[in-house]
Amino acid sequence: MRILIIGTGSIGSVLAKAVHDMPEVDRVYVTDQSRDYAVHLIESLEKAQYVDHTNGQLAKVLGEVDLAVEAATQEAAKKYVPFVLENGADIMVMSVGAFSDDAFREKCFTLAKKHRSRIYVPSGAICGTDGLHSAAAAGISEVRLITRKGPKGLRGAPGLAMRGIDVDSLTEPAVVFEGNARDASSQFPKNLNVAATISLLGVGFDETKVTIICDPTAEKNSHTLIVKGDFGELRCETQNLPSPKNPATSYLAALSAVAAIKRILGNVWIGV
């Protein structure tokens, strides 16, 4: 199997090293806007090769790639996901918040069907998606996400500037967002991909409720998923350690991508 990784930040770097050690993978292509960073990352990975991020260069390798992984930003997802699908390759999307744009989501889903490609969305930094997926087979009356992060994990989010909130001045926990998943995904594009994932699995972006709390004492990124429906009630809490390279991203998000690729490569799927 040959894999292309788009983006070599906190998730892409973990992923590149992990898939390099998978015996089923014989070539790992990586691309990033920062060529120097990407090349430095793969110096010790003999199966890895850098590819320039221009569409012309990527098109050359997509003909032999089995799976591409977008591990960059929502902007990168909007640029590269349709391009990969049009070239007939499967793609895993980590910046799931890009799918809160209805027109973009439908475009990608249509392209996947037309070109017989697959779009994979890992569970990311949250647990309980399997239960939500099962619950969606019947009726769901409520899906709620409560996220708690420290100032470093939220700093720079557009949603904070909109509300005039300086997270570094907080001395106690404060709610910095209360609304639906669509607004959370756009106002906190680097922080709330999990909101988009559960929206796709459950009741959609407008009906999924999200609360974001900034806690100056928090050392972990926590997500509490609450689902109510015909099946009963589900409550799942995940306490994540932040990625060492990016406090806005939980380490579990990268691990979920690694696990998803192992599942794709395997013949036995447990917990489907």
N, C-alpha and C positions, 0 to 999 in steps of 0.2 A: 504494500500500500504506500502511496505517496501523498503527503500532506503539505498544504500551504498554510502558513500562519501569518495573518495580517495584523501587525502590531506586536511590539516586543516589550511592552510595559510589564506591570506586575503580574498579569495573567499570562500574557504571551511568552514571557521568559520562563515561567514555571512549566508551561505546556511544552515549549520547545525541548527542554531538557528531559521531560517525562516521555514524550513520544519518541525521542531519539533512542531511548533504551528499550523500546518495545520491539521485539524480534520481527513482528509482522510488518513493521514500517522500514522500508529500504531507502527512502529519501524524504528529507524535511526541507522544504523551501520556506524562507522567512523574508518578510518585507516590512519596511517601516519608513516613515518620513525621515528619520534620523538613520542614515546609512551607517555612520560610525558606531552608533549604539548597537545596531543589529549585528554588524560584523563582529564587534567585540563579544557579543553574546554567544555566537556560534564558533568562536575560535577553537574550542576544545571539542566540538561536536562534528566528528568526521562525516556523518551522514547528512549534515546540514549544508545548505547553500543559500547565499543571499540573492534576492531578485529585486531589481529596481521596481519601485511602486507605481510606475507609469503603466497605463492600461496596455500599451503595446508589449511591454516585457512580460506582464502578468499573463496576457493572452497566450504567449508562447508556452508557458508551463502548465496552464490550465488544461491543455489537451492531454496531459499525462497525469494530472492530479486527480485523486479519488475523492479527497475531502479538503475543503478550505475552511479555515477557522478565522472569523472576525473577532479580534480581541483588542480593539482600539477605542473608538468613540462612536457615539450615535451618528456623527457626521460621516465617519468612515464607513459605517454600516450602510448609510444611504447611498454612498458612492459605489461601494464594492459588492454588496449583496446582489443587486440586480445584474451586475457585470458577471459575477461568478455563475449565476443561474443561467444567464443567456449563453454562456459557454458550456453548459451541460454538466457542470460539476455540482456536487453536494456541498452545502455550507452549514457550519455551526455558527450561530449568532450569540455573542456574549453581551453586546450592547442592545439588549432586548427592548429598551425604552424607545428605540426608533420605531417600533411597531405600534406605538400609540398614535402615530400618524396613519389614519385609516386608509388614505389613498396609497401611501407607500406600502402598507401591509398587504393590501389587496393586489397591488402590482407584483410584489414578490411572490405571493401565493399563486397568482396566475402564471407567472413565469416558471415556477417550480413544476406546475402541472403540465405546462406546454412543453417544457424541455425534459420532463421526466427526471427532475432533480429533487433532492430532499433538503428540507430545512430542519436543522436540529437546534433545539433550545434546551440547554442543560438546566437543572434545577437551581444552579447558582448558589447564593449564600443563604438559602432558606431550606428548611426541612418541612415536610408535610405536603409537598406537591403531589405525591402519589395518592394520598387520601383525598385531596381536592379533585384530582383527575377522576377518581372513582366516584366521588359524590356528584360530579357533574353529569353522570349517566342518568341521574334522577333530578329532583328539584332542589335548588339551592336558594335559600332565603337571605343569606348574608355572607359576605366575605370581607373581612377586616384585617388590615395589616398595621401593627404598631412597631415602629422602628425607633431604636434609641442608639445614638452615637455621640461620641465626644466631639469637641470643637474641630479637631484635626480632620475628622471624618466628614464634616459638612462644610468646612471653610471654602469660600469661593463659589458656592452654589447660587445661581441666579435668583432662586426663590428667597434667599436671605436678603439680597439687595432690594428685591421688590418690597419687602416688609421692613426695611431699615434695621435689620437685626445684625448686631455684631456679636458673633458667638464667643469671641475671646473675652468679652466683658461680662459674660454670664457667671454668676456665682452659685446658681442652683439650677436644677433641671427646668427646662421651659419648652413648651410646645411651639415649634417653629413652622409647622404646617399641619393643617387639618383640611382634608378635602378628598377628591377622588384620585384614582390612579393615573388618569390622563394628565391632570395638572401636576401631580407629583413627578411623573416621568419627564415632563418638559422643564419643570422648575428645578429639579435635582437630577440632572442627566447623568452624573457620574456616581450617584449615591443610591438610586432606587430602581435598579434593573429588576429586582425581585418583585416590585409592584407590577411591572409589565408582565412578568412571567405568570404570576397568579391570575392576572386579568385575562390572559389568553386561555388559561385552563378553566376559569370559572365563569363569572357573570359579566365580564367585559370591563373596559376601562372606566366607563362612567358610573358603574354601579359598585365597583370595588372601592371601599373606603380606606383611607390611609391617614395615619397620624405619625408625625415625625417629632421626636423629642431630642433636644440637644442637652446632654448631661455632662457638665464639666468634670465630673468625677468618674465617668465611664472609662473603663480600660478595654472594653470589648464592644463590638457592634452587635446589637441584639435585634432579632426580628421575632415578633409574636404573630402567628397566623391563626385567625379564628374563623371557622367555617360552620354555618348552621344550615341544615336542610332536611330533606326527607330521611336521610340516613341517621340523623342525630346531630351531634355537635363534636367538632374537632378543635383542639387548641394545641398548638405546637410552638414551642419556644426554642430558638437557636441562639446560643451565645458564641459569637465568632471572634477569634483573634484577628486583628487587622493584618493585611499583608505588610511585610516589613518594608516594601518599596513604596506602598501607597496606602495610607491609613483610611482612605475613602473606600477601599476595596477589601473585602474579607478574603482570607486565605482559602476558605471553603469554596469560594466561587471558582478559583483556578482548579481546585481538586475535583469539582463537579465536572469540569470539561475533560479532565484526564479520565475520570470514571466513565463518562459518556463515550469517549473514543474507545476505551477498552470494551465497552458493551457493543459498539458498532463492529469492532474487529472480531468479536466472539460469536459463537454459535448457540450459546445458552444465555437467555435473558431471565434474571430472577427479579421479581417484584414489578413486573410490567403492569 
